[in-house]
């Protein structure tokens, strides 16, 4: 079988779709040496990324089409799919070409703009709605990364459920328990955190619910007098003005905004944290939850969207719209050692169920069934 994949994103900076596409291609290379793959790229190169994400394997060919944007996807790609006689084309980007000369599979990570139009500029929302709905209705099959995304596809675009296969993303095996006590202590010293802290990982955006998280943390500092700091890892996006929020809450010095940090430091921070709190209002899945569980860190997670799927029975679920509920979830896990140890044990077991290799095998099965 000849399989073609729109993999332009693997040479771009890290985002959810980049992570998905990189691990899809690498996972397929690990599990399949029989089918022939054409990995389609465009002329864009991010100098910070390099070419380390490219697969070098006899049955994998990287095809660079010297164009960008809509011209690349709507003209050059369909022509090349015809020329090379691909049997199946997979687009991980929630969009597909208007002309589809081969069986077409599309992955949807989420329908954020449909579920949350208040956070999406109208012009962008309308454009995404048009492109995503076309892909959902005109593709031959859909891969959704969660049952929540599948439900949204049915709800917003009227897709028949039998057209959708849910395949969960994996987690990087790099995230695991760190038993070197010095390494854990050194990371706290490096970022001037202190002794105990609660961790949040993810872009600092309105839908990530960081303002309510900071309000909840303020309750814990004022009422419970917890010694912890709140550590935020992730870039500020869409003008949240996080430092202003921290200052107005009177928590300067108690909330530490680290912005982006290297993945090696992130793993150690997971291990050093007393818990991960992830009170997001909307997620297509929620990979940081799995990463924390794999590191032996208990998690306090929103009960919204796909997050209950991501956490399973191995986390404390809270109402993300209520700062008191967020505070109570954090308080309970910090104060109940028996519960804490149970969540850690269940977290290890739950995280082991997810891998990029498993995702790749299930995706290959979809290709072969078309």
Secondary structure, 3 states (H helix, E strand, C coil): CEEEEECHHHHCCCCHHHHHHHHHHHHHHHHCCCCEEEEEECCCCCCCCCCCCCCCCCCEEEEECCCCHHHHHHHHHHHHHHHCCCCEEEECCCCCCCCCCCEEEEEECCCHHHHCHHHCCHHHHHHHHHHHHHHHHHCCEEEECCHHHHHHHHHHHCCCHHHEEECCCCCCCCCCCCCCHHHHHHHHHHCCCCCCEEEEECCECHHHCHHHHHHHHHHHHHHHCCCCEEEEECCECCCCCHHHHHHHCCCECCEEEEECCCHHHHHHHHHHCCEEEECCCCCCCCHHHHHHHHCCCCEEEECCCCHHHHHCCCCEEECCCCHHHHHHHHHHHHHCHHHHHHHHHHHHHHHCCCCHHHHHHHHHHHHHHC
